[in-house]
C-alpha cells in the first residue's frame, strides 16, 4: 500500500480525509510534528515514514483578514513553507500534491479554465499564487485549484460579488483519489455561483458581504463613480521607516484605474517627480545624494523590476543592510524609501516604466553611489547578463563610502 504524508494534519479537510477508506495509507502530521518552515523537520519526517507522496495541506487561510493584517505570516506559511516542501521533495524525489485555491482567479465569472489569466482578488489568493510558482518549478507535482467547504456552510457572512466553484469535502475526495498520479494543474469545483448564493442554500440567515477590491458590479463598470473602493495599504518592513505600499488595480473592459499615492495615508511632501524607462536586464544604481538627500516613492507603471535599497543612515541599527522587493504593474506595489538610502533596480521585462516621487530636487554636484555587486553588501542579483552604464561600473565600494563619508 502506497503511503501519503499529509502536512496540516489538523485541518478541516484532513479531518474529513481521516474518516475515508482508500487504497492509500495516509500519515497525518500536525504543525508541531512537521514544521513546514523547517527543512530539517520535513526531511526527518520523510526519512521516518518513507512516503510515496506528500500531500501539502498546511498553510494559512482563515480568517481572511489575517492576510492583510499580518502579511509576513501569510508569506511565511503559504509561500516559504511551500518552497521548503518542494526543496525536500526534489531532494528525495517524491511526488508532491499541492492544494491551491480558485481565489487565484479574478472571481468575476467562475468556471475558470486552467489556462485562464490569473489575477487574485485578495492577499490570500496572492499568497497561494506565490506558492504555486514554487510548485510549478518542480515537474513531479500536481496542483489542485479548488474552493472546498464544510457541509453545512458554517460562516455568518459570505461575499456576494465573488464567483467561484464551491465543492464539499466529501465530493472533492472522490475526485482527488482518482487523479493522484496526474501532473500539472487541475481546477476542481462544482457549479459556478457567488459565495453568497452558495452559502444561502445551506444557511438562510447568512449575511451578504462585499469584498474589498475591484470585483465587478452587476452590469460592469459604467463610470468612474463605480470605482468606489481604493485599497491602498501600507506595511512596515524590517528596516525602520522603509515602507511597502500595496495598491489595487480597478479593472474593467476599458482598462484599469489605480490609486498610486494618497497623502491622507502617507503624509509626505514631495516636490519633484520623474519617469524612467529601462529595457530588459538593465541595472541602475546604487545611487544617492550625499547632500540634499532625497526620500523616494517608487512605483512601476509598466513591466517588472527588482528594487533594492541599502541603509546608509547614521546610528541606524540596520546600517549597511539591504532590502529588496519585486515592484511591477501586475502586483501594484510601491516602495517608500526615506532619506539616507542608496537605491538600485534591475529590470525584468522588455520595457519597464518606473515612476518616482521625491522630496528634494536633483543636485548633480552631490550625486554619488556604490557599485551594485559589492561583496560586502551580499546582494543576490538575478543570474543573468546585466546592462550597466559605464558611470555605474565606476562607482566605489561600500568600504570606500564608509571611509569617505561614514554615513549619510
For each residue, the residues with C-beta under 8 A, 3 or more apart:
1: 23 24 25
2: 23 24 25 52 53
3: 24 25 26 27 49 50 51 52 53
4: 24 25 26 27 51 52 53 54 55 97 180
5: 27 29 34 45 46 49 51 53 54 55
6: 9 14 17 26 27 28 29 54 55 57
7: 29 34 36 54 55 56 57 58 85
8: 11 14 30 31 56 57 58 59
9: 6 14 28 29 30 33 34 57
10: 14 15 28 30 31
11: 8 14 15 57 58
12: 15 16 150 169
13: 16 17 57 99 148 169 172
14: 6 8 9 10 11 17 18 28 57
15: 10 11 12 18 19
16: 12 13 19 20 169 170 173
17: 6 13 14 20 26 28 169 173
18: 14 15 26 28
19: 15 16
20: 16 17 173
21:
22: 26 177
23: 1 2 177
24: 1 2 3 4 177 180
25: 1 2 3 4
26: 3 4 6 17 18 22 55
27: 3 4 5 6 49 51
28: 6 9 10 14 17 18
29: 5 6 7 9 33 34 45
30: 8 9 10 33 34
31: 8 10 34 35 36 58
32: 35
33: 9 29 30 45
34: 5 7 9 29 30 31 41 42 45 58
35: 31 32 38 41 42
36: 7 31 41 42 56 58 59 77 81 82 84 85
37: 76 77 80 81 84
38: 35 41 42 84
39: 42 43 84 87 88
40: 43 44
41: 34 35 36 38 44 45
42: 34 35 36 38 39 45 46 84 85 88
43: 39 40 46 47 88 91 92
44: 40 41 47 48
45: 5 29 33 34 41 42 48 49
46: 5 42 43 49 50 51 54 88 92 94
47: 43 44 50
48: 44 45
49: 3 5 27 45 46
50: 3 46 47
51: 3 4 5 27 46 54 94
52: 2 3 4 94 95
53: 2 3 4 5 94 95 96 97 180
54: 4 5 6 7 46 51 85 88 89 94 95 96 97
55: 4 5 6 7 26 97 99
56: 7 8 36 59 82 85 96 97 98 99
57: 6 7 8 9 11 13 14 99
58: 7 8 11 31 34 36 77 81
59: 8 36 56 77 78 81 82 99 128 131
60: 66 67 73 74 77 78 127
61: 64 101 124
62: 66
63: 66
64: 61 67 68 122 124
65: 68 69
66: 60 62 63 69 70 73 74
67: 60 64 70 71 74 122 123 124 126 127
68: 64 65 71 122 123 233
69: 65 66
70: 66 67 73 74
71: 67 68 74 75 123 235
72: 75 76
73: 60 66 70 76 77
74: 60 66 67 70 71 77 78 79 123 124 127
75: 71 72 78 79 80 127 130
76: 37 72 73 79 80 81
77: 36 37 58 59 60 73 74 80 81
78: 59 60 74 75 81 82 124 127 128 130 131
79: 74 75 76 82 83 127 130 131 134
80: 37 75 76 77 83 84
81: 36 37 58 59 76 77 78 84 85 131
82: 36 56 59 78 79 85 86 98 131 134 135
83: 79 80 86 87 131 134
84: 36 37 38 39 42 80 81 87 88
85: 7 36 42 54 56 81 82 88 89 96 98
86: 82 83 89 90 96 134 135 137 138 141
87: 39 83 84 90 91
88: 39 42 43 46 54 84 85 91 92 94
89: 54 85 86 92 93 94 95 96 138 140 141
90: 86 87 93 138
91: 43 87 88
92: 43 46 88 89
93: 89 90 140
94: 46 51 52 53 54 88 89 140
95: 52 53 54 89 140 141 142 181
96: 53 54 56 85 86 89 135 138 140 141 142
97: 4 53 54 55 56 141 142 144 180
98: 56 82 85 131 132 135 141 142 143 144
99: 13 55 56 57 59 144 146
100: 104 128 129 131 132 143 144 145 146
101: 61 104 124 125 128 145 146 147
102: 105 112 145 146 147 164 165 187 189
103: 107 120 121 122 124 125 128 147 164
104: 100 101 118 120 125 128 129 132 145
105: 102 112 116 118 119 120 125 145 164
106: 109 117 119 120 121 215 251
107: 103 110 121 161 162 163 164 211 215
108: 163 215 216
109: 106 112 163 192
110: 107 163 164 165 192 193
111: 165 192
112: 102 105 109 116 165 187
113: 116 187
114: 145 184 185 186 187
115:
116: 105 112 113
117: 106
118: 104 105 129
119: 105 106 251
120: 103 104 105 106 123 124 125 126 128 129
121: 103 106 107 125 162 211 213 214 215
122: 64 67 68 103 125 126 211 212 213
123: 67 68 71 74 120 126 127 246
124: 61 64 67 74 78 101 103 120 127 128
125: 101 103 104 105 120 121 122 128 129
126: 67 120 122 123 129 130 331
127: 60 67 74 75 78 79 123 124 130 131
128: 59 78 100 101 103 104 120 124 125 131 132
129: 100 104 118 120 125 126 132 133
130: 75 78 79 126 127 133 134
131: 59 78 79 81 82 83 98 100 127 128 134 135
132: 98 100 104 128 129 135 136 143 185
133: 129 130 136 137
134: 79 82 83 86 130 131 137 138
135: 82 86 96 98 131 132 138 141 143
136: 132 133 141 143 185
137: 86 133 134
138: 86 89 90 96 134 135 141
139: 183
140: 89 93 94 95 96 183
141: 86 89 95 96 97 98 135 136 138 183
142: 95 96 97 98 179 180 182 183 184 186
143: 98 100 132 135 136 184 185 186
144: 97 98 99 100 176 186 188
145: 100 101 102 104 105 114 185 186 187 188
146: 99 100 101 102 165 167 172 187 188 189
147: 101 102 103 164 165 166 167 189
148: 13 166 167 168 169 172
149: 153 166 167 168 169 198
150: 12 153 154 168 169
151: 168 169 170 202
152: 202 203
153: 149 150 158 198 199 201 202 203 206
154: 150 203
155: 158 199 203 206
156: 206 207
157: 206 207 208 209
158: 153 155 194 195 196 198 199 200 206 207 208 209
159: 162 194 195 196 209 210 211
160: 194 195 196 197 208 209 210
161: 107 194 210 211 215 216 217
162: 107 121 159 194 195 211 215
163: 107 108 109 110 192 193 194 195
164: 102 103 105 107 110 147 189 192 193 194 195
165: 102 110 111 112 146 147 187 189 190 191 192
166: 147 148 149 189 190 191 193 195 198
167: 146 147 148 149 171 172 188 189 190
168: 148 149 150 151 171 172 190
169: 12 13 16 17 148 149 150 151 172 173
170: 16 151 173 174
171: 167 168 174 175 190
172: 13 146 148 167 168 169 175 176 188
173: 16 17 20 169 170 176 177
174: 170 171 177 178
175: 171 172 178 179 188
176: 144 172 173 179 180 188
177: 22 23 24 173 174 180
178: 174 175
179: 142 175 176 182 186
180: 4 24 53 97 142 176 177
181: 95
182: 142 179 186
183: 139 140 141 142
184: 114 142 143
185: 114 132 136 143 145
186: 114 142 143 144 145 179 182
187: 102 112 113 114 145 146 165
188: 144 145 146 167 172 175 176
189: 102 146 147 164 165 166 167 192
190: 165 166 167 168 171
191: 165 166
192: 109 110 111 163 164 165 189
193: 110 163 164 166 197 198
194: 158 159 160 161 162 163 164 197 198
195: 158 159 160 162 163 164 166 198 199
196: 158 159 160 199 200 206 208 209
197: 160 193 194 200 201
198: 149 153 158 166 193 194 195 201 202
199: 153 155 158 195 196 202 203 206
200: 158 196 197 203 204 206
201: 153 197 198
202: 151 152 153 198 199
203: 152 153 154 155 199 200 206
204: 200
205:
206: 153 155 156 157 158 196 199 200 203
207: 156 157 158
208: 157 158 160 196
209: 157 158 159 160 196
210: 159 160 161
211: 107 121 122 159 161 162 215
212: 122 229 231 248
213: 121 122 229 231 248
214: 121 227 229 248 249 250 251
215: 106 107 108 121 161 162 211
216: 108 161 220 221 252
217: 161 220 221 222 226
218:
219: 222
220: 216 217 252 253
221: 216 217 226 227 250 252 253 254
222: 217 219 226
223: 226
224: 227 257
225: 228
226: 217 221 222 223
227: 214 221 224 230 250 257
228: 225
229: 212 213 214 248
230: 227 247 248 250 259 262
231: 212 213 246 247 248
232: 245 246 247 248 259 262 265
233: 68 245 246
234: 243 244 245 246 265 266 336
235: 71 243 244 245 246
236: 243 244
237: 242 243 244 323
238: 318 323
239: 242 311 318 321 323
240: 316 317 318
241: 338
242: 237 239 309 311 323 335 336 337 338 341
243: 234 235 236 237 266 335 336
244: 234 235 236 237 325 333 334 335 336
245: 232 233 234 235 266 297 333 334 335 336
246: 123 231 232 233 234 235 332 333
247: 230 231 232 258 259 260 332 333 334
248: 212 213 214 229 230 231 232 258 259 332
249: 214 256 257 258 332
250: 214 221 227 230 256 257 258
251: 106 119 214 255 256
252: 216 220 221 255 256
253: 220 221
254: 221
255: 251 252
256: 249 250 251 252
257: 224 227 249 250
258: 247 248 249 250 332
259: 230 232 247 248 262
260: 247 299 334 355
261: 266 297 299 334 357
262: 230 232 259 265 266
263: 266 267 268
264: 267
265: 232 234 262
266: 234 243 245 261 262 263 297 336
267: 263 264
268: 263 295 297 336 357 359
269: 359
270: 273 297 357 358 359
271: 358 359 360 361
272: 294 357 358 359 360 361 362
273: 270 355 356 357 358
274: 355 356 358
275: 301 353 354 355 356
276: 284 353 354 356
277: 351 352 353 354
278: 282 284 303 305 345 347 352 354
279: 282 347 350 351 352 387
280: 347 348 349 350 351 352
281: 346 347 384 385 386 387
282: 278 279 346 347 352 386 387 388
283: 344 345 346 347 372 381 386 387 388 392
284: 276 278 287 344 345 388 389 392
285: 308 342 343 344 345 369 372 392
286: 308 310 342 343 344 369 370 371 372 395
287: 284 342 343 344 367 368 369
288: 293 294 312 341 342 343 367 368 369 408
289: 292 293 294 360 362 363 366 367 368
290: 293 366 368 405 408
291: 363 366
292: 289 360 361 363 366
293: 288 289 290 339 340 360 408
294: 272 288 289 339 358 359 360 362
295: 268 336 337 338 339 358 359 360
296: 335 336 337 341 343 356 357 358
297: 245 261 266 268 270 334 335 336 337 356 357 358
298: 307 327 334 335 337 343 345 354 355 356
299: 260 261 327 334 354 355 356
300: 303 304 305 327 328 329 352 353 354 355
301: 275 329 353 354 355
302: 329 349 351 352 353
303: 278 300 328 329 347 348 349 350 351 352 353
304: 300 326 327 328 329 330 347 348 349 352
305: 278 300 326 327 328 345 346 347 348 352 354
306: 324 325 326 345 346 348 381 382
307: 298 324 325 326 327 335 343 344 345
308: 285 286 322 323 324 343 344 345 346 379
309: 242 322 323 324 335 337 341 342 343 344
310: 286 320 321 322 341 342 370 377 398
311: 239 242 316 318 319 320 321 322 323 340 341
312: 288 319 320 340 341 342 401 407 408
313: 316 319 338 339 340 341 407 408
314: 319 340 406 407 408
315: 319 407
316: 240 311 313 319 340 407
317: 240
318: 238 239 240 311 321
319: 311 312 313 314 315 316 407
320: 310 311 312 376 377 398
321: 239 310 311 318
322: 308 309 310 311 377 378 379
323: 237 238 239 242 308 309 311
324: 306 307 308 309 379
325: 244 306 307 333 335
326: 304 305 306 307 331 333
327: 298 299 300 304 305 307 331 333 334 335 345 354
328: 300 303 304 305 331 333 348 349
329: 300 301 302 303 304 332
330: 304
331: 126 326 327 328
332: 246 247 248 249 258 329
333: 244 245 246 247 325 326 327 328
334: 244 245 247 260 261 297 298 299 327
335: 242 243 244 245 296 297 298 307 309 325 327
336: 234 242 243 244 245 266 268 295 296 297
337: 242 295 296 297 298 309 341 343
338: 241 242 295 313 341
339: 293 294 295 313 359 360 408
340: 293 311 312 313 314 316 407 408
341: 242 288 296 309 310 311 312 313 337 338 408
342: 285 286 287 288 309 310 312 369 370
343: 285 286 287 288 296 298 307 308 309 337
344: 283 284 285 286 287 307 308 309 372
345: 278 283 284 285 298 305 306 307 308 327 354
346: 281 282 283 305 306 308 381 382 386
347: 278 279 280 281 282 283 303 304 305 352
348: 280 303 304 305 306 328 352 382
349: 280 302 303 304 328 352
350: 279 280 303
351: 277 279 280 302 303
352: 277 278 279 280 282 300 302 303 304 305 347 348 349
353: 275 276 277 300 301 302 303
354: 275 276 277 278 298 299 300 301 305 327 345
355: 260 273 274 275 298 299 300 301
356: 273 274 275 276 296 297 298 299
357: 261 268 270 272 273 296 297
358: 270 271 272 273 274 294 295 296 297 361 362
359: 268 269 270 271 272 294 295 339
360: 271 272 289 292 293 294 295 339 363
361: 271 272 292 358
362: 272 289 294 358 367
363: 289 291 292 360 366 367
364: 367
365:
366: 289 290 291 292 363
367: 287 288 289 362 363 364
368: 287 288 289 290 395 396 401 405
369: 285 286 287 288 342 392 395 396
370: 286 310 342 374 377 395 396 397 398 401
371: 286 374 392 393 395 396 397
372: 283 285 286 344 379 381 388 392 395
373: 379 381
374: 370 371 377 379 397 398
375: 378
376: 320 397 398 399
377: 310 320 322 370 374 398
378: 322 375
379: 308 322 324 372 373 374
380:
381: 283 306 346 372 373 386
382: 306 346 348
383:
384: 281
385: 281
386: 281 282 283 346 381
387: 279 281 282 283
388: 282 283 284 372 392 393
389: 284 392 393
390: 393 394
391: 394 395
392: 283 284 285 369 371 372 388 389 395
393: 371 388 389 390
394: 390 391
395: 286 368 369 370 371 372 391 392
396: 368 369 370 371 400 401 404
397: 370 371 374 376 400 401
398: 310 320 370 374 376 377 401 402
399: 376 402 403
400: 396 397 403 404
401: 312 368 370 396 397 398 404 405
402: 398 399 405 406 407
403: 399 400
404: 396 400 401
405: 290 368 401 402 408
406: 314 402
407: 312 313 314 315 316 319 340 402
408: 288 290 293 312 313 314 339 340 341 405
